[in-house]
């Protein structure tokens, strides 16, 4: 677990907010796609990450389950799909992101109410194979693909969903990392005792706040007490050093709103892992991890 994970959401969304505010809602995606009434088994949209924003292989689709193939152009980062609710602008979103990850509860609540997140995935490293995630683009409307990584965020790209919802399929999954609320209302992860160490993972948000998955390998000896001790010693410190039980391997996903799910492709070494979420709580303003949202489990 690297130090950047604790401040991941803050750094990523602060840079993204600059692109959101600067775009003024005028960004357009490249390419077009004929919106057909015929059924389709699958649909893949390729996203090429560039310094001027994500370049889409098609800018118009039918609503339905959609696979996103992320390839690297001249820009790294992480690509995220989102939709804004009526009356909430990109400029407002850009302003609220910065406030929310500084602990402003009103801004957190506005984001929770007005933005629908549909997942996302990191841009692959130079020379690496494409990364994939898939989700249900559930209704007609305007969607934005934003790059949430790096110091200077490019403007969003636009994906239009037009027509009625089309029945399409996503890849079958072999494991899951879900989010839920426990009996006390606290945010928790739900996983089996073990998931496959590679393949397709499903993440469904059954909780009442947005979440994302930071998945990091840890030493086999790591216990809940070790993690709780680290949280107690480092909560609130964005520059806290990584814990002694953390190992280098890991990955992370984009954000997903309550009531939504996505699938994502991954390949990691076998071993013990911790799943964490750093989304800010609408109750306290603290990252969910600092409030105890984590889960230790095995990738076999």
DASULKA-V317000 format. One record per residue. RES is the residue in three letters. OMEGA is omega as a letter, one per 30 degrees, with the letter a starting at -180 (none if undefined). NEAR is the number of other C-alpha atoms within 10 Angstrom. D_FIRST is the distance of its C-alpha to the first C-alpha in whole Angstrom. Layout:
RES/OMEGA/NEAR/D_FIRST ; RES/OMEGA/NEAR/D_FIRST
This chain:
UNK/a/22/0 ; UNK/a/17/4 ; UNK/a/13/7 ; UNK/a/15/8 ; UNK/a/19/7 ; UNK/a/26/9 ; UNK/a/19/12 ; UNK/a/21/11 ; UNK/l/24/15 ; UNK/a/24/16 ; UNK/a/19/16 ; UNK/a/22/17 ; UNK/l/24/20 ; UNK/l/27/21 ; UNK/l/22/22 ; UNK/a/27/23 ; UNK/l/27/25 ; UNK/l/21/27 ; UNK/l/23/28 ; UNK/a/28/29 ; UNK/a/18/31 ; UNK/a/18/33 ; UNK/a/18/33 ; UNK/l/13/36 ; UNK/a/16/36 ; UNK/a/11/38 ; UNK/l/15/35 ; UNK/l/19/36 ; UNK/l/20/35 ; UNK/l/15/36 ; UNK/l/11/39 ; UNK/a/14/41 ; UNK/l/12/41 ; UNK/a/10/44 ; UNK/a/14/44 ; UNK/l/12/45 ; UNK/a/11/47 ; UNK/l/7/46 ; UNK/l/9/44 ; UNK/l/13/41 ; UNK/a/10/39 ; UNK/l/15/36 ; UNK/l/17/35 ; UNK/l/16/32 ; UNK/l/18/31 ; UNK/l/18/30 ; UNK/l/25/28 ; UNK/a/21/28 ; UNK/l/25/25 ; UNK/a/17/27 ; UNK/l/15/28 ; UNK/l/13/30 ; UNK/l/24/28 ; UNK/l/29/28 ; UNK/a/24/31 ; UNK/l/24/32 ; UNK/l/17/34 ; UNK/a/19/36 ; UNK/a/20/36 ; UNK/l/21/38 ; UNK/l/22/38 ; UNK/l/26/39 ; UNK/a/22/37 ; UNK/a/23/35 ; UNK/a/21/32 ; UNK/l/22/31 ; UNK/l/24/29 ; UNK/l/22/27 ; UNK/a/19/26 ; UNK/l/26/24 ; UNK/a/26/25 ; UNK/l/22/24 ; UNK/l/17/27 ; UNK/a/11/26 ; UNK/l/22/23 ; UNK/l/21/20 ; UNK/a/20/18 ; UNK/a/21/18 ; UNK/a/27/21 ; UNK/l/21/22 ; UNK/l/25/25 ; UNK/l/23/27 ; UNK/l/19/30 ; UNK/l/19/32 ; UNK/a/14/35 ; UNK/l/8/38 ; UNK/a/7/39 ; UNK/a/15/35 ; UNK/l/16/35 ; UNK/l/21/32 ; UNK/l/17/33 ; UNK/l/17/32 ; UNK/l/22/29 ; UNK/l/22/28 ; UNK/a/16/29 ; UNK/l/22/28 ; UNK/a/25/24 ; UNK/l/22/24 ; UNK/a/17/26 ; UNK/a/26/23 ; UNK/l/26/20 ; UNK/l/16/22 ; UNK/l/19/23 ; UNK/a/19/26 ; UNK/l/19/27 ; UNK/l/15/30 ; UNK/l/22/28 ; UNK/a/25/25 ; UNK/l/18/28 ; UNK/l/17/30 ; UNK/a/23/27 ; UNK/a/17/27 ; UNK/a/14/31 ; UNK/l/17/31 ; UNK/l/19/28 ; UNK/a/21/28 ; UNK/a/24/25 ; UNK/l/24/25 ; UNK/a/28/21 ; UNK/a/31/20 ; UNK/l/26/18 ; UNK/l/24/16 ; UNK/a/26/19 ; UNK/l/20/19 ; UNK/l/14/18 ; UNK/l/12/22 ; UNK/a/8/24 ; UNK/l/10/22 ; UNK/l/12/23 ; UNK/l/18/23 ; UNK/a/20/21 ; UNK/l/23/23 ; UNK/a/29/23 ; UNK/a/26/26 ; UNK/l/24/27 ; UNK/l/21/31 ; UNK/a/23/32 ; UNK/a/17/34 ; UNK/l/16/37 ; UNK/l/16/39 ; UNK/l/16/38 ; UNK/l/15/36 ; UNK/l/22/32 ; UNK/l/25/30 ; UNK/a/22/27 ; UNK/l/27/25 ; UNK/a/34/22 ; UNK/a/28/19 ; UNK/l/23/17 ; UNK/a/17/19 ; UNK/a/13/21 ; UNK/a/16/24 ; UNK/l/24/24 ; UNK/l/26/27 ; UNK/l/27/29 ; UNK/l/32/29 ; UNK/a/25/31 ; UNK/l/26/33 ; UNK/l/24/34 ; UNK/l/19/37 ; UNK/a/21/37 ; UNK/l/16/41 ; UNK/a/14/43 ; UNK/a/14/43 ; UNK/a/17/40 ; UNK/l/21/40 ; UNK/l/15/39 ; UNK/a/16/37 ; UNK/l/17/34 ; UNK/l/19/30 ; UNK/l/16/29 ; UNK/a/11/29 ; UNK/l/15/25 ; UNK/a/13/24 ; UNK/l/20/22 ; UNK/l/19/21 ; UNK/a/20/18 ; UNK/l/22/20 ; UNK/a/27/20 ; UNK/l/19/23 ; UNK/l/16/25 ; UNK/a/12/26 ; UNK/l/7/29 ; UNK/a/6/28 ; UNK/l/10/27 ; UNK/l/14/23 ; UNK/a/24/21 ; UNK/l/22/19 ; UNK/l/23/18 ; UNK/l/20/20 ; UNK/l/18/20 ; UNK/l/11/22 ; UNK/l/9/21 ; UNK/l/16/20 ; UNK/l/18/19 ; UNK/a/19/20 ; UNK/l/18/18 ; UNK/a/16/19 ; UNK/a/16/22 ; UNK/l/19/22 ; UNK/l/22/20 ; UNK/l/20/22 ; UNK/l/26/21 ; UNK/a/21/23 ; UNK/l/24/23 ; UNK/a/21/26 ; UNK/a/21/25 ; UNK/l/17/26 ; UNK/l/23/24 ; UNK/l/24/22 ; UNK/l/31/18 ; UNK/a/25/16 ; UNK/l/24/13 ; UNK/a/21/9 ; UNK/a/23/9 ; UNK/l/22/6 ; UNK/l/25/7 ; UNK/l/24/8 ; UNK/a/14/11 ; UNK/a/14/14 ; UNK/a/8/15 ; UNK/a/16/13 ; UNK/l/12/15 ; UNK/l/13/15 ; UNK/l/9/17 ; UNK/a/13/14 ; UNK/l/19/12 ; UNK/l/16/15 ; UNK/l/11/15 ; UNK/l/18/12 ; UNK/a/18/13 ; UNK/a/12/17 ; UNK/a/11/16 ; UNK/a/17/13 ; UNK/l/15/15 ; UNK/a/14/17 ; UNK/a/11/15 ; UNK/a/14/13 ; UNK/l/11/13 ; UNK/l/17/11 ; UNK/l/14/9 ; UNK/a/16/6 ; UNK/a/17/7 ; UNK/a/12/9 ; UNK/a/16/9 ; UNK/l/18/5 ; UNK/a/16/6 ; UNK/a/10/6 ; UNK/l/16/8 ; UNK/l/20/8 ; UNK/l/17/10 ; UNK/a/20/11 ; UNK/l/23/15 ; UNK/a/24/17 ; UNK/l/24/19 ; UNK/a/27/22 ; UNK/l/23/24 ; UNK/l/19/26 ; UNK/a/13/28 ; UNK/a/20/27 ; UNK/l/21/25 ; UNK/l/24/24 ; UNK/a/26/23 ; UNK/a/24/20 ; UNK/a/17/20 ; UNK/l/18/17 ; UNK/a/12/17 ; UNK/l/17/14 ; UNK/l/14/15 ; UNK/l/15/16 ; UNK/l/16/14 ; UNK/a/19/13 ; UNK/l/25/10 ; UNK/l/22/9 ; UNK/a/24/11 ; UNK/l/26/10 ; UNK/a/31/13 ; UNK/l/24/13 ; UNK/a/26/17 ; UNK/a/27/19 ; UNK/l/24/21 ; UNK/l/23/25 ; UNK/a/11/26 ; UNK/a/13/24 ; UNK/a/19/22 ; UNK/l/21/19 ; UNK/a/24/16 ; UNK/l/21/16 ; UNK/a/23/13 ; UNK/l/22/15 ; UNK/l/20/18 ; UNK/l/18/16 ; UNK/l/18/15 ; UNK/l/24/13 ; UNK/l/19/14 ; UNK/l/22/13 ; UNK/a/19/15 ; UNK/l/19/16 ; UNK/a/17/16 ; UNK/none/13/19
